[in-house]
């Protein structure tokens, strides 16, 4: 193969790979892309690049949450609740509010797939407050 075709082959293969990734991202809301991304995340360089990209996106969307996560990242390796409590106390009120809102959006137990277990957890959760309105009784 002539040497001048090597760049064409490399560029063509890169375009093909990006096209397949874009197609997988569009199908079923990216469900088929998740295993590919998990496989790519095992490569240290790609994991670092994906982490940097997600951090940059979070800083654009919610700077308070990004700042809170950076502060809390320092103590994530420890299991000591006292150190975690100290790290939470160092957050500013805006950061604490953003962090607690983000944590509150996530389900308490992600691994629960059994219907009975989910219902049991729903019963244990505090009931939602009902809105009181000015409704007349007939």
C-alpha positions as CSV (number, residue, x, y, z in Angstrom):
1,X,0.0,0.0,0.0
2,X,1.4,3.4,-0.9
3,X,2.5,5.6,2.0
4,X,0.2,8.5,1.0
5,X,-2.9,6.4,1.7
6,X,-2.1,5.9,5.4
7,X,-3.5,9.2,6.6
8,X,-6.6,8.6,4.5
9,X,-7.1,5.2,6.1
10,X,-6.5,6.6,9.6
11,X,-8.9,9.5,9.1
12,X,-11.5,7.2,7.5
13,X,-11.4,4.8,10.5
14,X,-11.7,7.7,13.0
15,X,-14.7,9.0,11.2
16,X,-16.3,5.5,11.1
17,X,-15.7,5.1,14.9
18,X,-17.2,8.5,15.7
19,X,-20.1,7.7,13.4
20,X,-20.8,4.4,15.2
21,X,-20.6,6.2,18.6
22,X,-23.0,8.9,17.5
23,X,-25.4,6.3,16.2
24,X,-25.3,4.2,19.4
25,X,-25.8,7.4,21.4
26,X,-29.0,8.2,19.5
27,X,-30.5,4.7,19.7
28,X,-32.7,4.0,22.8
29,X,-31.4,7.1,24.6
30,X,-27.8,5.8,24.7
31,X,-28.5,2.5,26.3
32,X,-26.3,0.7,23.8
33,X,-23.5,3.1,24.3
34,X,-23.2,2.6,28.1
35,X,-21.3,-0.7,27.9
36,X,-18.9,0.8,25.3
37,X,-18.2,3.8,27.6
38,X,-17.7,1.5,30.6
39,X,-15.2,-0.5,28.6
40,X,-13.4,2.7,27.5
41,X,-13.4,4.0,31.2
42,X,-11.0,1.1,32.1
43,X,-8.3,2.8,30.1
44,X,-6.6,5.3,32.5
45,X,-6.0,8.1,30.0
46,X,-9.6,7.9,28.7
47,X,-11.0,7.8,32.2
48,X,-9.1,11.0,33.1
49,X,-10.3,12.7,29.9
50,X,-14.0,11.7,30.6
51,X,-13.7,12.8,34.2
52,X,-12.3,16.2,33.1
53,X,-15.1,16.6,30.6
54,X,-17.8,15.8,33.0
55,X,-16.4,18.1,35.6
56,X,-16.2,20.9,33.1
57,X,-19.8,20.3,32.1
58,X,-20.9,20.3,35.8
59,X,-19.0,23.5,36.4
60,X,-20.9,25.2,33.6
61,X,-24.3,23.9,34.7
62,X,-24.0,24.1,38.5
63,X,-20.8,25.8,39.8
64,X,-21.8,25.4,43.5
65,X,-22.3,21.7,43.1
66,X,-19.0,21.3,41.3
67,X,-17.2,23.2,44.1
68,X,-18.9,21.1,46.8
69,X,-17.9,17.9,45.0
70,X,-14.3,19.0,44.7
71,X,-14.2,19.7,48.5
72,X,-15.8,16.4,49.3
73,X,-13.6,14.4,47.0
74,X,-10.7,14.8,49.4
75,X,-12.4,12.7,52.0
76,X,-14.2,10.1,49.9
77,X,-11.5,7.5,50.5
78,X,-12.1,7.5,54.2
79,X,-15.0,5.7,55.9
80,X,-14.8,7.9,59.0
81,X,-18.1,9.7,59.4
82,X,-16.5,12.4,61.5
83,X,-14.2,13.5,58.6
84,X,-17.2,13.5,56.2
85,X,-19.1,15.7,58.7
86,X,-16.2,18.1,58.9
87,X,-16.0,18.3,55.2
88,X,-19.7,19.0,55.0
89,X,-19.3,21.8,57.6
90,X,-16.6,23.5,55.4
91,X,-19.1,24.0,52.6
92,X,-20.7,27.3,52.0
93,X,-24.5,27.5,52.4
94,X,-24.9,27.6,48.6
95,X,-22.6,24.6,48.1
96,X,-24.4,22.7,50.8
97,X,-27.8,23.4,49.3
98,X,-26.6,22.3,45.9
99,X,-25.0,19.1,47.2
100,X,-28.0,18.1,49.3
101,X,-30.3,18.8,46.4
102,X,-28.2,16.6,44.1
103,X,-28.0,13.8,46.7
104,X,-31.8,14.0,47.3
105,X,-32.5,13.5,43.6
106,X,-30.6,10.1,43.6
107,X,-32.4,7.0,44.9
108,X,-31.3,5.8,48.3
109,X,-30.6,2.3,47.2
110,X,-29.6,1.9,43.6
111,X,-29.3,-1.9,43.7
112,X,-32.9,-2.7,44.7
113,X,-34.6,-4.4,41.8
114,X,-37.2,-6.4,43.7
115,X,-40.6,-4.9,43.6
116,X,-41.4,-5.9,47.2
117,X,-38.1,-4.3,48.4
118,X,-38.9,-1.1,46.5
119,X,-42.4,-0.9,48.0
120,X,-41.0,-1.5,51.5
121,X,-38.5,1.3,51.0
122,X,-41.3,3.6,49.8
123,X,-43.3,2.9,52.9
124,X,-40.3,3.7,55.1
125,X,-39.8,7.1,53.3
126,X,-41.6,10.1,54.8
127,X,-44.9,10.9,53.2
128,X,-45.0,13.9,50.8
129,X,-46.8,16.9,52.2
130,X,-50.2,17.5,50.7
131,X,-51.1,20.9,49.5
132,X,-54.0,22.4,51.3
133,X,-56.3,24.5,49.3
134,X,-59.5,26.4,49.8
135,X,-61.9,23.7,48.7
136,X,-65.5,23.9,49.8
137,X,-67.2,20.7,51.1
138,X,-70.6,20.0,49.8
